[in-house]
Amino acid sequence: MKEKIVFIVVLVLSILYILIGNRIAMKDNSFLAQVTKVDYPKAKITRIIERKETPFEVDGLDNQYNIDITFEAQILSGEHKDELVIATQNISTYIAGTIKEVEAGEKVLLYNQQNYDGQQAWYFMEYSRTTALFVLALIFLGLIVLFGRIQGGKTLISLLFTVLSIFIVYIPAILGGQNVYAWTIATCAFITISTVILVYGTSRKTVATALGCIGGVLVAGILTLIMNGVLKLTGFVDENAIYLQQLNSSIDLKAIIFGGILIGALGAIMDVSIDIASSLSEVADKMEKPDFRTIVKSGFNIGKDIMGTMTNTLILAYIGSSLTTVLLLTASSHSIAYLFNLEMITVEILQALVGSIGILTTIPLTSVIAAALYKYVDTSKYVYKYKGVNNK
C-alpha cells in the first residue's frame, strides 16, 4: 500500500513538473512565439503523369540532368484532406545524394507554394517515414511490457516523463534563451529521481541509486565546465550550431555542449548506479552481519566488471552517432594533429571522456553510499530464537 501511495505521489509531482516547467520555459519566450509553423500535408501518390529529363552542363561536367516528375496525389491530412492535386518532384543528378524518384502508391509530404504567375503549385517535400517508425516504436514498447510486465509498464511511464521533460520543458527553455546550465541540472535531477522511484519504488536501493547517479553527473558537469575553458571551446562545432545562433543569438552554444554531454551520459551513469546498488543490496541481504568495508569492497569488484562494457558502450555510442563525420575527416588529407584539434572532433572526444569519467566515479560513489545504507539492514531474521523443549 505504501509503495502505491508513493508511486501515485511521484506520478502527480512529475506531471506538475512537466506542466509548471513548460509554463516557465514558455514565459516571455518570444523566439518560439514568432516561429511560423509550416504545414507539410501527407499525401498518397495515385499515378505518375509525366517524367521529363533536361540535360545541362556545369563545371565542365556533361551528362547532367534535371528531372521533373509530375504526379497526381490524394492529400491525407491538413485542411486540403481528400483533395486530388497535381504535384512535381524536382531532381538534379548534379546534387550528391539525390533522392529516389517517386512511384505510384508511395506516401510523401507535400508543400504548397505560390509561383511567379500567382498560381498555387504543389511540390514534393520528403517521403513519409513516420508510419514505419511508429510501428517500430510499438514493437519496442510491446517488448518492454511483454518481458517486464508491471515493471515494464512502470518503465514506459518513466520513459514518457523523460521524453516530455526534454521536449516540453528543456528544449523550449533553451530556445527561449534561459540558463542552459540550470535547466540541464534540473532536467537530469528530475529524470534520475522520477525514474528510480517510479520503476524501483522507495528503498535504500533507490536512495543509493539516485545519489550515486547524481554524484556521477555532477562530476561530469564540473569536468565539462573546466574543460570548456581549458580547450577554449566556442560551441561552433558544425553548421547546425551556426544556423542555431543565427536563429536565436541569445542561445549560449558553450552551454549547449555542457547540456549535450550531461544528457548524453545520464542514461549510462544511471544504468551503472542501479547495477551497483541492486547488486550490493543482494550481497547485504545474504550476509548475516553486513559491514561497511565488505560491502564497499564488493561494490568495487562488481564495478570492475561493469566498467569495461559501460565505458565501451558510451564511447561506441558517440562514435556511431558521428560516424559520417569521422569517416570524412579520416579520409581527408589533413594531418592527424590538425584533425584532433578541430573543435568538432575535440567536442566528440570530450563527450566520450567526460561521460566515461562520470561512469567511473559513479562506481565508488554508489558503493560507498550503498554500504553506508545497507550496513543497517535488519539481521534479526538470522538470529536463532530458543523456544523451549516442547516447541518445535
C-alpha positions, 0 to 999 in steps of 0.5 A: 500500500505504501509503495502505491501511495508513493508511486501515485505521489511521484506520478502527480509531482512529475506531471506538475513538473512537466506542466509548471516547467513548460509554463516557465520555459514558455514565459516571455519566450518570444523566439518560439512565439514568432516561429511560423509553423509550416504545414507539410500535408501527407499525401498518397501518390495515385499515378505518375503523369509525366517524367521529363529529363533536361540535360545541362552542363556545369563545371565542365561536367556533361551528362547532367540532368534535371528531372521533373516528375509530375504526379497526381496525389490524394492529400491525407491530412491538413485542411486540403484532406481528400483533395486530388492535386497535381504535384512535381518532384524536382531532381538534379543528378548534379546534387550528391545524394539525390533522392529516389524518384517517386512511384505510384502508391508511395506516401510523401509530404507535400508543400504548397507554394505560390509561383511567379504567375500567382498560381498555387503549385504543389511540390514534393517535400520528403517521403513519409517515414513516420508510419514505419517508425511508429510501428517500430516504436510499438514493437519496442514498447510491446517488448518492454511490457511483454518481458517486464510486465508491471515493471515494464509498464512502470518503465514506459511511464518513466520513459514518457516523463523523460521524453516530455521533460526534454521536449516540453520543458528543456528544449523550449527553455533553451530556445527561449534563451534561459540558463542552459546550465540550470535547466540541464541540472534540473532536467537530469535531477528530475529524470534520475529521481522520477525514474528510480522511484517510479520503476524501483519504488522507495528503498535504500536501493533507490536512495543509493541509486539516485545519489550515486547517479547524481554524484556521477553527473555532477562530476561530469558537469564540473569536468565539462565546465573546466574543460570548456575553458581549458580547450577554449571551446566556442560551441561552433562545432558544425553548421547546425550550431551556426544556423542555431545562433543565427536563429536565436543569438541569445542561445549560449552554444558553450552551454549547449555542449555542457547540456549535450554531454550531461544528457548524453551520459545520464542514461549510462551513469544511471544504468551503472548506479542501479547495477551497483546498488541492486547488486550490493543490496543482494550481497547485504541481504545474504550476509548475516552481519553486513559491514561497511568495508565488505560491502564497499569492497564488493561494490568495487569488484562488481564495478570492475566488471561493469566498467569495461562494457559501460565505458565501451558502450558510451564511447561506441555510442558517440562514435556511431552517432558521428560516424559520417563525420569521422569517416570524412575527416579520416579520409581527408588529407589533413594531418592527424594533429590538425584533425584532433584539434578541430573543435568538432572532433575535440567536442566528440572526444570530450563527450566520450571522456567526460561521460566515461569519467562520470561512469567511473566515479559513479562506481565508488560513489554508489558503493560507498553510499550503498554500504553506508545504507545497507550496513543497517539492514535488519539481521534479526531474521538470522538470529536463532530464537530458543523456544523451549523443549516442547516447541518445535 
